[in-house]
Amino acid sequence: MTSAGTWTPVATLDDLWEGEVAEFYVGDRPILLAHLRSGDIRAYDGVCPHAGFPLADGEVEGDVLTCSAHSWEFDLDTGTGVNPTNCQLISHPVRLEGDQITVSLTGGEHR
């Protein structure tokens, strides 16, 4: 089990091209990594806060992810809900060390 504050290698830039999202695991916890068109990388819990469906199965257009289960939309830059607006993805700090993407799990705090 990974504790908060521990940086865990999750993927490399070769695993996650710009404009893509993908699911990776930190321990047994699914994490969605998003490589934004700006070049920034974001990490969120890998399941939709609405119904727990895997977010990596969704569609990305620009920086907006649409969950494939019920079409909820999220801004991948901020994690905020686009439709509906009253929801938020749980974010985690991300660090890039060379081409290695590392994530530090938070206790479920919002970005």
N, CA, C and O atoms as a Tinker XYZ file with bonds, in Angstrom:
   444  protein
     1  N      0.843000   -1.181000    0.000000    73     2
     2  CA     0.000000    0.000000    0.000000    64     1     3
     3  C      0.886000    1.242000    0.000000    63     2     4     5
     4  O      1.850000    1.322000    0.762000    81     3
     5  N      0.561000    2.206000   -0.852000    73     3     6
     6  CA     1.338000    3.430000   -0.951000    64     5     7
     7  C      0.707000    4.498000   -0.069000    63     6     8     9
     8  O     -0.502000    4.718000   -0.130000    81     7
     9  N      1.515000    5.162000    0.749000    73     7    10
    10  CA     0.975000    6.194000    1.628000    64     9    11
    11  C      1.097000    7.552000    0.968000    63    10    12    13
    12  O      1.892000    7.744000    0.048000    81    11
    13  N      0.290000    8.499000    1.456000    73    11    14
    14  CA     0.325000    9.855000    0.933000    64    13    15
    15  C      1.724000   10.424000    1.130000    63    14    16    17
    16  O      2.375000   10.170000    2.143000    81    15
    17  N      2.175000   11.193000    0.154000    73    15    18
    18  CA     3.497000   11.794000    0.240000    64    17    19
    19  C      4.581000   10.953000   -0.402000    63    18    20    21
    20  O      5.700000   11.433000   -0.581000    81    19
    21  N      4.283000    9.711000   -0.753000    73    19    22
    22  CA     5.239000    8.844000   -1.421000    64    21    23
    23  C      5.068000    8.990000   -2.928000    63    22    24    25
    24  O      3.962000    8.871000   -3.455000    81    23
    25  N      6.181000    9.248000   -3.616000    73    23    26
    26  CA     6.137000    9.372000   -5.073000    64    25    27
    27  C      6.338000    7.999000   -5.703000    63    26    28    29
    28  O      7.339000    7.331000   -5.441000    81    27
    29  N      5.394000    7.584000   -6.526000    73    27    30
    30  CA     5.413000    6.262000   -7.144000    64    29    31
    31  C      5.552000    6.402000   -8.657000    63    30    32    33
    32  O      4.746000    7.091000   -9.282000    81    31
    33  N      6.563000    5.759000   -9.263000    73    31    34
    34  CA     6.645000    5.750000  -10.727000    64    33    35
    35  C      5.432000    5.026000  -11.298000    63    34    36    37
    36  O      5.101000    3.921000  -10.870000    81    35
    37  N      4.777000    5.651000  -12.259000    73    35    38
    38  CA     3.538000    5.095000  -12.795000    64    37    39
    39  C      3.656000    4.770000  -14.282000    63    38    40    41
    40  O      3.143000    3.746000  -14.734000    81    39
    41  N      4.329000    5.634000  -15.045000    73    39    42
    42  CA     4.414000    5.457000  -16.491000    64    41    43
    43  C      5.565000    6.303000  -17.016000    63    42    44    45
    44  O      6.201000    7.043000  -16.266000    81    43
    45  N      5.822000    6.184000  -18.304000    73    43    46
    46  CA     6.788000    7.064000  -18.962000    64    45    47
    47  C      6.054000    7.868000  -20.035000    63    46    48    49
    48  O      4.913000    7.565000  -20.384000    81    47
    49  N      6.718000    8.883000  -20.545000    73    47    50
    50  CA     6.109000    9.689000  -21.608000    64    49    51
    51  C      5.803000    8.850000  -22.846000    63    50    52    53
    52  O      4.886000    9.171000  -23.602000    81    51
    53  N      6.571000    7.769000  -23.057000    73    51    54
    54  CA     6.284000    6.875000  -24.181000    64    53    55
    55  C      4.969000    6.129000  -23.992000    63    54    56    57
    56  O      4.355000    5.701000  -24.970000    81    55
    57  N      4.526000    5.967000  -22.735000    73    55    58
    58  CA     3.269000    5.277000  -22.436000    64    57    59
    59  C      2.052000    6.182000  -22.597000    63    58    60    61
    60  O      0.924000    5.694000  -22.669000    81    59
    61  N      2.269000    7.495000  -22.655000    73    59    62
    62  CA     1.159000    8.451000  -22.613000    64    61    63
    63  C      1.469000    9.618000  -23.542000    63    62    64    65
    64  O      2.148000   10.569000  -23.155000    81    63
    65  N      0.973000    9.536000  -24.755000    73    63    66
    66  CA     1.229000   10.570000  -25.746000    64    65    67
    67  C      0.408000   11.824000  -25.442000    63    66    68    69
    68  O     -0.638000   11.756000  -24.795000    81    67
    69  N      0.891000   12.948000  -25.911000    73    67    70
    70  CA     0.174000   14.213000  -25.718000    64    69    71
    71  C     -1.231000   14.102000  -26.310000    63    70    72    73
    72  O     -1.418000   13.613000  -27.424000    81    71
    73  N     -2.221000   14.572000  -25.529000    73    71    74
    74  CA    -3.614000   14.502000  -25.950000    64    73    75
    75  C     -4.313000   13.221000  -25.562000    63    74    76    77
    76  O     -5.489000   13.041000  -25.876000    81    75
    77  N     -3.609000   12.318000  -24.880000    73    75    78
    78  CA    -4.190000   11.027000  -24.505000    64    77    79
    79  C     -4.444000   10.923000  -23.001000    63    78    80    81
    80  O     -3.862000   11.654000  -22.199000    81    79
    81  N     -5.326000    9.997000  -22.648000    73    79    82
    82  CA    -5.517000    9.579000  -21.266000    64    81    83
    83  C     -5.323000    8.073000  -21.212000    63    82    84    85
    84  O     -5.549000    7.374000  -22.201000    81    83
    85  N     -4.905000    7.576000  -20.056000    73    83    86
    86  CA    -4.747000    6.135000  -19.886000    64    85    87
    87  C     -4.843000    5.805000  -18.402000    63    86    88    89
    88  O     -4.578000    6.647000  -17.544000    81    87
    89  N     -5.229000    4.561000  -18.118000    73    87    90
    90  CA    -5.346000    4.087000  -16.744000    64    89    91
    91  C     -4.081000    3.344000  -16.351000    63    90    92    93
    92  O     -3.580000    2.489000  -17.081000    81    91
    93  N     -3.578000    3.698000  -15.169000    73    91    94
    94  CA    -2.438000    3.015000  -14.574000    64    93    95
    95  C     -2.815000    2.723000  -13.122000    63    94    96    97
    96  O     -3.850000    3.186000  -12.644000    81    95
    97  N     -1.994000    1.973000  -12.435000    73    95    98
    98  CA    -2.299000    1.623000  -11.046000    64    97    99
    99  C     -1.178000    2.065000  -10.123000    63    98   100   101
   100  O      0.003000    1.959000  -10.453000    81    99
   101  N     -1.573000    2.562000   -8.965000    73    99   102
   102  CA    -0.659000    2.777000   -7.852000    64   101   103
   103  C     -1.160000    1.810000   -6.789000    63   102   104   105
   104  O     -2.192000    2.042000   -6.158000    81   103
   105  N     -0.424000    0.732000   -6.600000    73   103   106
   106  CA    -0.926000   -0.359000   -5.765000    64   105   107
   107  C     -2.159000   -0.935000   -6.446000    63   106   108   109
   108  O     -2.098000   -1.322000   -7.613000    81   107
   109  N     -3.286000   -0.995000   -5.724000    73   107   110
   110  CA    -4.524000   -1.514000   -6.318000    64   109   111
   111  C     -5.486000   -0.387000   -6.701000    63   110   112   113
   112  O     -6.656000   -0.635000   -6.992000    81   111
   113  N     -4.989000    0.841000   -6.699000    73   111   114
   114  CA    -5.848000    2.000000   -6.975000    64   113   115
   115  C     -5.684000    2.465000   -8.435000    63   114   116   117
   116  O     -4.582000    2.828000   -8.846000    81   115
   117  N     -6.781000    2.453000   -9.219000    73   115   118
   118  CA    -6.685000    2.920000  -10.599000    64   117   119
   119  C     -6.516000    4.442000  -10.642000    63   118   120   121
   120  O     -7.224000    5.185000   -9.964000    81   119
   121  N     -5.559000    4.878000  -11.457000    73   119   122
   122  CA    -5.251000    6.298000  -11.611000    64   121   123
   123  C     -5.353000    6.643000  -13.095000    63   122   124   125
   124  O     -4.805000    5.939000  -13.943000    81   123
   125  N     -6.053000    7.724000  -13.396000    73   123   126
   126  CA    -6.136000    8.221000  -14.762000    64   125   127
   127  C     -5.055000    9.268000  -14.951000    63   126   128   129
   128  O     -5.025000   10.273000  -14.241000    81   127
   129  N     -4.166000    9.032000  -15.911000    73   127   130
   130  CA    -3.196000   10.048000  -16.289000    64   129   131
   131  C     -3.685000   10.716000  -17.566000    63   130   132   133
   132  O     -4.138000   10.049000  -18.496000    81   131
   133  N     -3.588000   12.036000  -17.598000    73   131   134
   134  CA    -3.970000   12.813000  -18.774000    64   133   135
   135  C     -2.772000   13.650000  -19.192000    63   134   136   137
   136  O     -2.244000   14.431000  -18.400000    81   135
   137  N     -2.346000   13.485000  -20.435000    73   135   138
   138  CA    -1.250000   14.287000  -20.998000    64   137   139
   139  C     -1.912000   15.358000  -21.860000    63   138   140   141
   140  O     -2.309000   15.105000  -22.997000    81   139
   141  N     -2.022000   16.553000  -21.296000    73   139   142
   142  CA    -2.740000   17.638000  -21.947000    64   141   143
   143  C     -1.992000   18.144000  -23.164000    63   142   144   145
   144  O     -0.783000   17.949000  -23.285000    81   143
   145  N     -2.708000   18.790000  -24.059000    73   143   146
   146  CA    -2.106000   19.341000  -25.270000    64   145   147
   147  C     -1.088000   20.435000  -24.943000    63   146   148   149
   148  O     -0.207000   20.728000  -25.751000    81   147
   149  N     -1.211000   21.036000  -23.760000    73   147   150
   150  CA    -0.243000   22.046000  -23.307000    64   149   151
   151  C      1.085000   21.407000  -22.915000    63   150   152   153
   152  O      2.084000   22.102000  -22.728000    81   151
   153  N      1.093000   20.061000  -22.788000    73   151   154
   154  CA     2.279000   19.340000  -22.350000    64   153   155
   155  C      2.228000   18.970000  -20.881000    63   154   156   157
   156  O      3.013000   18.139000  -20.425000    81   155
   157  N      1.305000   19.582000  -20.124000    73   155   158
   158  CA     1.160000   19.259000  -18.701000    64   157   159
   159  C      0.547000   17.872000  -18.531000    63   158   160   161
   160  O     -0.161000   17.374000  -19.407000    81   159
   161  N      0.835000   17.263000  -17.386000    73   159   162
   162  CA     0.272000   15.949000  -17.066000    64   161   163
   163  C     -0.516000   16.076000  -15.776000    63   162   164   165
   164  O     -0.062000   16.699000  -14.816000    81   163
   165  N     -1.694000   15.484000  -15.764000    73   163   166
   166  CA    -2.555000   15.484000  -14.588000    64   165   167
   167  C     -2.841000   14.044000  -14.192000    63   166   168   169
   168  O     -2.856000   13.143000  -15.031000    81   167
   169  N     -3.070000   13.841000  -12.881000    73   167   170
   170  CA    -3.447000   12.520000  -12.373000    64   169   171
   171  C     -4.711000   12.651000  -11.545000    63   170   172   173
   172  O     -4.824000   13.535000  -10.696000    81   171
   173  N     -5.650000   11.772000  -11.797000    73   171   174
   174  CA    -6.928000   11.751000  -11.085000    64   173   175
   175  C     -7.261000   10.314000  -10.709000    63   174   176   177
   176  O     -6.743000    9.371000  -11.308000    81   175
   177  N     -8.137000   10.152000   -9.704000    73   175   178
   178  CA    -8.667000    8.818000   -9.460000    64   177   179
   179  C     -9.255000    8.325000  -10.778000    63   178   180   181
   180  O     -9.848000    9.105000  -11.523000    81   179
   181  N     -9.096000    7.050000  -11.065000    73   179   182
   182  CA    -9.451000    6.514000  -12.365000    64   181   183
   183  C    -10.904000    6.172000  -12.569000    63   182   184   185
   184  O    -11.264000    5.630000  -13.613000    81   183
   185  N    -11.758000    6.475000  -11.594000    73   183   186
   186  CA   -13.178000    6.159000  -11.732000    64   185   187
   187  C    -14.017000    7.426000  -11.641000    63   186   188   189
   188  O    -13.685000    8.368000  -10.921000    81   187
   189  N    -15.094000    7.423000  -12.381000    73   187   190
   190  CA   -16.006000    8.565000  -12.399000    64   189   191
   191  C    -16.644000    8.739000  -11.020000    63   190   192   193
   192  O    -17.096000    7.756000  -10.433000    81   191
   193  N    -16.692000    9.970000  -10.485000    73   191   194
   194  CA   -17.308000   10.180000   -9.179000    64   193   195
   195  C    -18.816000    9.947000   -9.192000    63   194   196   197
   196  O    -19.434000    9.841000   -8.132000    81   195
   197  N    -19.403000    9.867000  -10.360000    73   195   198
   198  CA   -20.843000    9.653000  -10.466000    64   197   199
   199  C    -21.226000    8.203000  -10.189000    63   198   200   201
   200  O    -22.042000    7.926000   -9.311000    81   199
   201  N    -20.627000    7.274000  -10.949000    73   199   202
   202  CA   -21.048000    5.878000  -10.830000    64   201   203
   203  C    -19.885000    4.893000  -10.757000    63   202   204   205
   204  O    -20.097000    3.683000  -10.840000    81   203
   205  N    -18.656000    5.398000  -10.601000    73   203   206
   206  CA   -17.514000    4.511000  -10.436000    64   205   207
   207  C    -17.052000    3.826000  -11.706000    63   206   208   209
   208  O    -16.309000    2.847000  -11.633000    81   207
   209  N    -17.463000    4.306000  -12.862000    73   207   210
   210  CA   -17.078000    3.699000  -14.135000    64   209   211
   211  C    -15.659000    4.124000  -14.499000    63   210   212   213
   212  O    -15.279000    5.255000  -14.195000    81   211
   213  N    -14.855000    3.267000  -15.140000    73   211   214
   214  CA   -13.474000    3.627000  -15.496000    64   213   215
   215  C    -13.420000    4.827000  -16.453000    63   214   216   217
   216  O    -13.983000    4.782000  -17.547000    81   215
   217  N    -12.741000    5.889000  -16.034000    73   215   218
   218  CA   -12.656000    7.095000  -16.850000    64   217   219
   219  C    -11.827000    6.896000  -18.112000    63   218   220   221
   220  O    -12.055000    7.582000  -19.109000    81   219
   221  N    -10.868000    5.971000  -18.092000    73   219   222
   222  CA   -10.018000    5.752000  -19.261000    64   221   223
   223  C    -10.819000    5.237000  -20.456000    63   222   224   225
   224  O    -10.345000    5.307000  -21.590000    81   223
   225  N    -12.023000    4.723000  -20.219000    73   223   226
   226  CA   -12.878000    4.256000  -21.301000    64   225   227
   227  C    -13.604000    5.405000  -21.997000    63   226   228   229
   228  O    -14.269000    5.198000  -23.012000    81   227
   229  N    -13.476000    6.615000  -21.452000    73   227   230
   230  CA   -14.181000    7.771000  -22.005000    64   229   231
   231  C    -13.516000    8.331000  -23.250000    63   230   232   233
   232  O    -12.463000    7.863000  -23.683000    81   231
   233  N    -14.159000    9.345000  -23.813000    73   231   234
   234  CA   -13.671000   10.019000  -25.013000    64   233   235
   235  C    -13.080000   11.371000  -24.626000    63   234   236   237
   236  O    -13.619000   12.070000  -23.768000    81   235
   237  N    -11.962000   11.735000  -25.270000    73   235   238
   238  CA   -11.318000   13.022000  -25.013000    64   237   239
   239  C    -11.444000   13.889000  -26.255000    63   238   240   241
   240  O    -11.114000   13.467000  -27.363000    81   239
   241  N    -11.926000   15.105000  -26.050000    73   239   242
   242  CA   -11.963000   16.096000  -27.122000    64   241   243
   243  C    -11.379000   17.378000  -26.553000    63   242   244   245
   244  O    -11.946000   17.980000  -25.642000    81   243
   245  N    -10.235000   17.791000  -27.101000    73   243   246
   246  CA    -9.502000   18.909000  -26.506000    64   245   247
   247  C     -9.027000   18.465000  -25.132000    63   246   248   249
   248  O     -8.351000   17.443000  -25.008000    81   247
   249  N     -9.374000   19.224000  -24.098000    73   247   250
   250  CA    -9.038000   18.846000  -22.724000    64   249   251
   251  C    -10.275000   18.431000  -21.933000    63   250   252   253
   252  O    -10.272000   18.490000  -20.703000    81   251
   253  N    -11.329000   18.013000  -22.627000    73   251   254
   254  CA   -12.565000   17.573000  -21.962000    64   253   255
   255  C    -12.725000   16.070000  -22.140000    63   254   256   257
   256  O    -12.698000   15.548000  -23.254000    81   255
   257  N    -12.892000   15.389000  -21.005000    73   255   258
   258  CA   -13.126000   13.942000  -20.993000    64   257   259
   259  C    -14.608000   13.697000  -20.765000    63   258   260   261
   260  O    -15.203000   14.247000  -19.838000    81   259
   261  N    -15.203000   12.868000  -21.619000    73   259   262
   262  CA   -16.602000   12.477000  -21.455000    64   261   263
   263  C    -16.635000   11.027000  -21.008000    63   262   264   265
   264  O    -16.163000   10.140000  -21.720000    81   263
   265  N    -17.195000   10.784000  -19.827000    73   263   266
   266  CA   -17.310000    9.428000  -19.293000    64   265   267
   267  C    -18.226000    8.616000  -20.209000    63   266   268   269
   268  O    -19.294000    9.084000  -20.603000    81   267
   269  N    -17.800000    7.399000  -20.543000    73   267   270
   270  CA   -18.571000    6.570000  -21.475000    64   269   271
   271  C    -19.831000    5.970000  -20.847000    63   270   272   273
   272  O    -20.696000    5.473000  -21.568000    81   271
   273  N    -19.946000    6.008000  -19.529000    73   271   274
   274  CA   -21.117000    5.405000  -18.884000    64   273   275
   275  C    -22.352000    6.289000  -19.001000    63   274   276   277
   276  O    -23.397000    5.832000  -19.464000    81   275
   277  N    -22.245000    7.558000  -18.583000    73   275   278
   278  CA   -23.419000    8.433000  -18.541000    64   277   279
   279  C    -23.146000    9.813000  -19.123000    63   278   280   281
   280  O    -23.912000   10.751000  -18.901000    81   279
   281  N    -22.047000    9.934000  -19.871000    73   279   282
   282  CA   -21.699000   11.168000  -20.589000    64   281   283
   283  C    -21.418000   12.372000  -19.699000    63   282   284   285
   284  O    -21.554000   13.512000  -20.142000    81   283
   285  N    -21.027000   12.134000  -18.447000    73   283   286
   286  CA   -20.583000   13.265000  -17.624000    64   285   287
   287  C    -19.269000   13.772000  -18.209000    63   286   288   289
   288  O    -18.455000   12.980000  -18.682000    81   287
   289  N    -19.055000   15.093000  -18.179000    73   287   290
   290  CA   -17.875000   15.700000  -18.782000    64   289   291
   291  C    -17.017000   16.385000  -17.729000    63   290   292   293
   292  O    -17.528000   17.003000  -16.795000    81   291
   293  N    -15.693000   16.264000  -17.895000    73   291   294
   294  CA   -14.738000   16.831000  -16.946000    64   293   295
   295  C    -13.631000   17.570000  -17.687000    63   294   296   297
   296  O    -13.161000   17.109000  -18.727000    81   295
   297  N    -13.215000   18.715000  -17.154000    73   295   298
   298  CA   -12.076000   19.464000  -17.666000    64   297   299
   299  C    -10.821000   18.777000  -17.138000    63   298   300   301
   300  O    -10.596000   18.743000  -15.928000    81   299
   301  N    -10.008000   18.234000  -18.028000    73   299   302
   302  CA    -8.830000   17.480000  -17.600000    64   301   303
   303  C     -7.727000   18.374000  -17.046000    63   302   304   305
   304  O     -6.827000   17.882000  -16.366000    81   303
   305  N     -7.773000   19.663000  -17.319000    73   303   306
   306  CA    -6.772000   20.582000  -16.773000    64   305   307
   307  C     -7.022000   20.839000  -15.290000    63   306   308   309
   308  O     -6.078000   20.936000  -14.506000    81   307
   309  N     -8.291000   20.949000  -14.906000    73   307   310
   310  CA    -8.633000   21.306000  -13.520000    64   309   311
   311  C     -9.328000   20.197000  -12.750000    63   310   312   313
   312  O     -9.336000   20.212000  -11.520000    81   311
   313  N     -9.912000   19.236000  -13.454000    73   311   314
   314  CA   -10.679000   18.175000  -12.801000    64   313   315
   315  C    -12.111000   18.559000  -12.505000    63   314   316   317
   316  O    -12.876000   17.740000  -11.994000    81   315
   317  N    -12.492000   19.793000  -12.816000    73   315   318
   318  CA   -13.854000   20.241000  -12.518000    64   317   319
   319  C    -14.848000   19.695000  -13.528000    63   318   320   321
   320  O    -14.515000   19.412000  -14.679000    81   319
   321  N    -16.080000   19.559000  -13.055000    73   319   322
   322  CA   -17.142000   19.101000  -13.926000    64   321   323
   323  C    -17.526000   20.169000  -14.927000    63   322   324   325
   324  O    -17.627000   21.347000  -14.584000    81   323
   325  N    -17.742000   19.753000  -16.171000    73   323   326
   326  CA   -18.229000   20.646000  -17.219000    64   325   327
   327  C    -19.735000   20.469000  -17.352000    63   326   328   329
   328  O    -20.479000   21.442000  -17.475000    81   327
   329  N    -20.176000   19.204000  -17.326000    73   327   330
   330  CA   -21.596000   18.891000  -17.397000    64   329   331
   331  C    -21.822000   17.568000  -16.669000    63   330   332   333
   332  O    -21.517000   16.515000  -17.228000    81   331
   333  N    -22.339000   17.586000  -15.453000    73   331   334
   334  CA   -22.775000   18.743000  -14.675000    64   333   335
   335  C    -21.580000   19.470000  -14.035000    63   334   336   337
   336  O    -20.473000   18.936000  -13.962000    81   335
   337  N    -21.836000   20.680000  -13.585000    73   335   338
   338  CA   -20.768000   21.511000  -13.026000    64   337   339
   339  C    -20.539000   21.284000  -11.537000    63   338   340   341
   340  O    -19.571000   21.809000  -10.987000    81   339
   341  N    -21.400000   20.520000  -10.867000    73   339   342
   342  CA   -21.295000   20.348000   -9.415000    64   341   343
   343  C    -20.521000   19.104000   -9.005000    63   342   344   345
   344  O    -20.769000   18.543000   -7.938000    81   343
   345  N    -19.585000   18.669000   -9.844000    73   343   346
   346  CA   -18.772000   17.503000   -9.496000    64   345   347
   347  C    -17.300000   17.835000   -9.719000    63   346   348   349
   348  O    -16.967000   18.830000  -10.363000    81   347
   349  N    -16.428000   16.993000   -9.182000    73   347   350
   350  CA   -14.981000   17.245000   -9.231000    64   349   351
   351  C    -14.256000   15.913000   -9.203000    63   350   352   353
   352  O    -14.594000   15.030000   -8.415000    81   351
   353  N    -13.255000   15.769000  -10.066000    73   351   354
   354  CA   -12.403000   14.584000  -10.010000    64   353   355
   355  C    -11.420000   14.737000   -8.855000    63   354   356   357
   356  O    -11.004000   15.850000   -8.535000    81   355
   357  N    -11.050000   13.632000   -8.233000    73   355   358
   358  CA   -10.054000   13.644000   -7.159000    64   357   359
   359  C     -8.676000   13.632000   -7.808000    63   358   360   361
   360  O     -8.322000   12.700000   -8.530000    81   359
   361  N     -7.905000   14.682000   -7.538000    73   359   362
   362  CA    -6.608000   14.829000   -8.204000    64   361   363
   363  C     -5.463000   14.419000   -7.287000    63   362   364   365
   364  O     -5.600000   14.368000   -6.064000    81   363
   365  N     -4.333000   14.130000   -7.918000    73   363   366
   366  CA    -3.117000   13.751000   -7.211000    64   365   367
   367  C     -1.948000   14.500000   -7.824000    63   366   368   369
   368  O     -1.927000   14.715000   -9.036000    81   367
   369  N     -0.964000   14.907000   -7.007000    73   367   370
   370  CA     0.219000   15.588000   -7.541000    64   369   371
   371  C      0.994000   14.681000   -8.497000    63   370   372   373
   372  O      1.105000   13.472000   -8.289000    81   371
   373  N      1.524000   15.302000   -9.549000    73   371   374
   374  CA     2.298000   14.594000  -10.568000    64   373   375
   375  C      3.650000   15.272000  -10.707000    63   374   376   377
   376  O      3.759000   16.496000  -10.640000    81   375
   377  N      4.660000   14.468000  -10.898000    73   375   378
   378  CA     6.018000   14.971000  -11.137000    64   377   379
   379  C      6.581000   14.246000  -12.344000    63   378   380   381
   380  O      6.344000   13.054000  -12.538000    81   379
   381  N      7.331000   14.983000  -13.152000    73   379   382
   382  CA     8.018000   14.388000  -14.290000    64   381   383
   383  C      9.498000   14.412000  -13.977000    63   382   384   385
   384  O     10.080000   15.477000  -13.769000    81   383
   385  N     10.111000   13.229000  -13.942000    73   383   386
   386  CA    11.538000   13.091000  -13.668000    64   385   387
   387  C     12.169000   12.453000  -14.897000    63   386   388   389
   388  O     12.137000   11.233000  -15.057000    81   387
   389  N     12.748000   13.291000  -15.772000    73   387   390
   390  CA    13.193000   12.799000  -17.073000    64   389   391
   391  C     11.958000   12.475000  -17.880000    63   390   392   393
   392  O     11.121000   13.347000  -18.113000    81   391
   393  N     11.831000   11.213000  -18.318000    73   391   394
   394  CA    10.600000   10.819000  -19.009000    64   393   395
   395  C      9.693000    9.973000  -18.110000    63   394   396   397
   396  O      8.692000    9.429000  -18.575000    81   395
   397  N     10.045000    9.861000  -16.816000    73   395   398
   398  CA     9.280000    9.061000  -15.854000    64   397   399
   399  C      8.204000    9.924000  -15.198000    63   398   400   401
   400  O      8.503000   10.982000  -14.644000    81   399
   401  N      6.944000    9.467000  -15.264000    73   399   402
   402  CA     5.823000   10.142000  -14.614000    64   401   403
   403  C      5.623000    9.499000  -13.254000    63   402   404   405
   404  O      5.403000    8.291000  -13.158000    81   403
   405  N      5.701000   10.315000  -12.187000    73   403   406
   406  CA     5.479000    9.801000  -10.840000    64   405   407
   407  C      4.264000   10.501000  -10.235000    63   406   408   409
   408  O      3.972000   11.655000  -10.548000    81   407
   409  N      3.567000    9.780000   -9.365000    73   407   410
   410  CA     2.350000   10.291000   -8.742000    64   409   411
   411  C      2.457000   10.111000   -7.242000    63   410   412   413
   412  O      2.971000    9.102000   -6.762000    81   411
   413  N      1.962000   11.108000   -6.497000    73   411   414
   414  CA     1.855000   11.004000   -5.040000    64   413   415
   415  C      0.363000   10.996000   -4.694000    63   414   416   417
   416  O     -0.337000   11.984000   -4.914000    81   415
   417  N     -0.110000    9.888000   -4.157000    73   415   418
   418  CA    -1.537000    9.795000   -3.839000    64   417   419
   419  C     -1.893000   10.728000   -2.701000    63   418   420   421
   420  O     -1.183000   10.826000   -1.701000    81   419
   421  N     -3.010000   11.410000   -2.881000    73   419   422
   422  CA    -3.565000   12.241000   -1.817000    64   421   423
   423  C     -4.624000   11.407000   -1.106000    63   422   424   425
   424  O     -4.971000   10.316000   -1.560000    81   423
   425  N     -5.116000   11.902000   -0.034000    73   423   426
   426  CA    -6.147000   11.185000    0.716000    64   425   427
   427  C     -7.532000   11.380000    0.160000    63   426   428   429
   428  O     -8.518000   11.102000    0.842000    81   427
   429  N     -7.630000   11.857000   -1.079000    73   427   430
   430  CA    -8.949000   12.093000   -1.660000    64   429   431
   431  C     -9.273000   13.559000   -1.714000    63   430   432   433
   432  O    -10.437000   13.934000   -1.854000    81   431
   433  N     -8.250000   14.410000   -1.605000    73   431   434
   434  CA    -8.473000   15.841000   -1.669000    64   433   435
   435  C     -8.724000   16.248000   -3.105000    63   434   436   437
   436  O     -8.311000   15.564000   -4.042000    81   435
   437  N     -9.408000   17.370000   -3.267000    73   435   438
   438  CA    -9.680000   17.887000   -4.600000    64   437   439
   439  C     -8.637000   18.916000   -4.945000    63   438   440   441
   440  O     -8.113000   19.615000   -4.078000    81   439
   441  N     -8.350000   18.996000   -6.207000    73   439   442
   442  CA    -7.374000   19.973000   -6.726000    64   441   443
   443  C     -7.938000   21.361000   -6.668000    63   442   444
   444  O     -7.268000   22.316000   -7.061000    81   443
